[in-house]
Amino acid sequence: MAIYHLSMKPIARSGGRSAVASAAYRAAERLTNERDGLTHDFSNRTGVEHAEIVLPTGSCAYWAMKRSALWNAAERAEKRSDARIAREFEIALPHELTAEQRLALTRAFALHLADRYGAAVDFAIHRPGEGSDIRNSHAHLMMTTRQVREAGLGDKTLLERENRWLLANHLPPSQLQLKDLRQAWEHLANTHLERAGLDIRIDNRSHLEAGITIEPTEHVGVHATEINRQGGAVSRARISPQSAERNAETIRRRPDEILKLITNEKSVFNRYDIARALHRTINDDPQTFQNAFAAVMASKALVELKPDSSSLRGRDGEARYSTVEMVAIEGAMATATVAMKARQNHGVFKRNVDAAIAAQDRSIQAAGASPGQGLSAEQRQAIEHVTGPGQIAVVIGFAGAGKSTMLAAARQAWEAQGYRVHGAALAGKAAEGLEQSSGIASRTLASWEYSWQADRGRLNARDVFVIDEGGMVGSRQLARFVDEVKRAGAKLVLVGDHEQLQAIGAGAPFRAIAEAVGHA
């Protein structure tokens, strides 16, 4: 099962480190540090699957594509003996993805960092070594602490600014930036897992935040792994013996805890998923493992699903399971959405819809389209669908500008009718994109939930609530939003694309809702 891991640490002279040496090691290259004349030769190192430098979108800083030039420039730019020269992010890559899919995912995260901070990002993907855990695919991403320009490195990035300066300029402090980056990595990884047709999710929350009492595993670095492989003692293991024993006792008394851990990643699972989760949380003693596995399989919280299609059984016909909690959540959500479909009290007058469509047609033509060109027939149908009277609407199939234009027109029609329109998405970047492209004021789902917990920003019957990338939202979270919108009497609009509708078994609430209420 995919594991969440993202850590960030500085590469600083105060720790006796250099960016040149770090880059040479991670990329398995031979580089010379022009500042002190030392050559760092790691060209014979094995295990580096791919190394690449990514620049911000549209950047002309081609000089920075050469690793030696980039990191020697970073060394020259800093004068202090204790200067921070680079930031390093380490991410665990889902082993369920192919090598090509892991590369695409890592490259996407590197571009996210580069575009957000205007920096150069040098990443290297490392594959597991001989005899090590095959799940230990990971990547190192080194980011410059200064913005990369055509003529060299420029100002410090926002991540390097002091919190006092950031707050004075109404910018998020470093702690909030890191939290947002953790969410961004979760969102990107889950998007790529979804595209690969895998019913797996990673979760950036700690076990404590997720309400799980099982003690988590630790990421074991490459040096500790190598020492352990050679029979030496290491200060860190995948899980300490004491934690493993406590987890085994917790599972014996409350086997539903391991099921809660699994359903944070996927709603439907099999015996192999249970075994993998146990392997992550307890020691490898056969009897301890068998006892824990038996306790989980005997748990009253476990539900064996009755297969109504081949998608509920694997290739070998193995049984598929869920939990009482997940079945109840998804059942209640299905009932609620069907009831919302029946409530026909959120219609928009035809004149307002027609005016919004005409306005978008004029905008498209003003942008240089050929005479007579405007919204497509599919976009017009989608606009009419979401502005219909039902309390819930689902739109599937639009991406990029097509979705943005459709939602911009729908927003104009809703507002002309007197509705307030709100937007939400799982990740901050997706919420920003929704707002910039459609004009719908948008925030993350987590931000909305925090507001509601503080009894702020409550919805009412004159609100329309749009969730973008609905297929990326898990069952528990989506159920909370369905309940809130239904309770308030507001309208819910879910938007997703075809990649979020792949037949990956049960546990895909967006797909289930789309089938239950219909979609445009």
C-alpha positions, 0 to 999 in steps of 0.5 A: 500500500502506498505510504505518505512521506515528505520531508524538507531539510536545508543544505547549509554550510553550518552543517558542513555541507555543500550544494555541489557535493549534495547534487553530485551524490544524488545524481551520481555525477562528478562535480567540482565545487569552484568555491573550494576546489574539491571534486566530488565523484559519485559517477560509479554510484548505482541506484539512480533511476533518473536525474533532471533539472526543472525550471519554472514554466516559461523560464529562459534560464537555460544556463541552469540546466547544467548541474555544475553551473546551477549549483556553483552559482548557488554557492557563489550567491551566498557569502555567509559561512553558515548560509543555507544554499539549497532546500531538499525535499524527500518524497516516497514514491508509490511502488504501485506505479511503474517507473515511467509513472513515478517519473511523471509524478516526480516531474510534476511535483518538481514543476509545482515547486519551480512555478510556486517559488520561481526556483530551479529544482534538481531531482533524482529518483532512487530505486531500491537497492539489491536486497532492500524493500522493493517499496523503497522507491523515493526521490530527492528534490534540491531547490535553489534558495533564490529565484532563477533568472536568465542572467543568474540567481536573483532574490531569495524565494518566499520559503527563505524569507523571515516569518516577520517579513512574510506576515507583514506582507500578508503572506503565509509563514513558512510553517503554513507553506510547508503544510500547503506543500504537504497537501500539494504532494498528497493531491498530485500523488493521488491524482497520478494513482487515480490516472493509473487506475489504482484505488489507493490514496495517500494521506498527509495527516498524522495518525493522531490527526486521522484518529488512529491509535496505531503507532506509525512507521518511520522512514528509514534512510539509505544509510540506515538501510545499508547498515542494516542489510550488512548486519549492523545495528541501526538507531532507527528501524521501520518500527521499533520493537516496543511500538510493534508490540504495542501495535500488536496489542492494540490490534488484538483488542481493537482490530478495527484500528487496522481497518481504519488505517486501510480505509484512509487509503482505499474503501475496498480492499482484499486480504493482501491489503490487510496483510501489507498493513499489518506488516507495516505496523507490527514485527515479523514474528510469524505467530504474532502476525497470524494472531493479528491477521486472525483478529482482523478477519474476525472483526465485526467491523469487516464486511465481505462485499457481495460481488454484483460485477467482476470488478468486486473480485480480483483476477484470482477471484479473491474476496473484496472487503470494506467496513461497516463504517464505510458501507454506512457512509457511502450508503447514507451519501447515496440516499442523500444525493438521490433525495437532493436530485428530487428537490427541484428548487434551484433553477435559473431563469432561461433569460439569465442562462441565455445571457451568460452563454451569449456573454461567453460567446462574445468573450471567446470571439474577443479573444481572437476566435474565428467569427461565429465561434463560441461555446461548444454544444457540449459546454452549452448542455453542461451549463444548462444542466448545472443551472437546472432546478435540481439540488445536485448536479454532476459534470464530467468530461471537461478539462482545462479551458473547456471546464473553466469557460463552462463554469464561468458562464454558469457562475454568471447565470447563478449570480444573475439569479441572486445566488452566491457561488462558492468553490472548493477543491482538495488542494490549494493549487486546484482551488486557486486555479478554479478561482482564477479561471472561472471567477468563483471564489474558492478555498480548499475543502479543509479550509471550508471545514475549519470555518464550519467547525468555528461556525463561520461561513455557513451555507444557506438556500441561496448558495451554490457550492462547486467542488472541482476534481470531485473524483479525488475526494475520499468517501468520508470527506465528501460525505461531510460536504454532502451532509452540510449542503443538504442540511443548508438547502444549498445546491451542490455541483460536482465537477470531474473528468473521465480519468476519475471515473475508471472502473476501479471497484467500489469506494469511488464516491464521485463515480457512484454519485454520478451514476445515481443522479446522472451527469452532463 
